[in-house]
C-alpha cells in the first residue's frame, strides 16, 4: 500500500514576506544627483526617497520631514524649477535633474533676500517649516516676480506652520516682492536676564533685538 506524502503545513511565520527594506537591499543603483549645483555620487535603493538621501546620505538637513505624506510642505525642494515634496519623490527619478534645497540659496556668504526677509520680518518662528516656506516662496518668485498678496496666500497655502497665524510669513514674502528688505540689516543678539521662576534666580539668555 502506497503512502501519500502529507501536504506541507504553513504557518503565519512561513508565509510572512521578507521586510521591504530587505527586498530592496540588493537593488541599489549608483546615481549622480545634482544638488545646489554640485554633483554627488550616491548608491540608493529603488525605494529610497529624495528626502532621506538629502538628510541621511548627503547631510543636507535643512530640508525637514513633517507629515511624510506630502501635505505639510516642510520637505519642499525645487526640482527643475518645480516645487515638489521630497518625502514623496524617489531619489532614483532625480538623476539628471537640477535639485535646489535651502542650503543652496545663500551665495558668497550673503543670504538670499527671502532668507533675510524671514529674519528681518520675523517669519521664521521655530524654524521647522521655514526651509519649506522659503523654497515655496522662491519657486513662486522665480515664476512670478511680482505676485499679488492674494496670489502669495494661495501659493503658500500648501505650507503649514504650527507657530503663527501666517501673517509674518506673508509679510516676509511681500517684503521681497515690494523691495522692502534692508540690505544693511544685521541679525543681532543681545544678552539680557530672565528670571527662572522655579529657582527664583536670574540667568543670562540670548534675545533677538
Buried (B, 14 or more C-beta within 10 A) or exposed (E): EEEEEEEEEEEEEEEEEEEEEEEBEEEBEEBEBBBBEEEBEBEBBEBBBBBBBBBEBBEBBBBBBBEBEBBBBBBBBBBEEEBBBBBBBBBBEBBEBBBBBBBBBEEEEEBBBBBBBBBBBBBBBEEBBBBBBBBBBBBBBEEEEEBEEEEBBEBBEBBBBEBBEBEBBBBBBBBBBEEEBEEEEEEEEEEEEEEEEEEEEEEEEEEEE
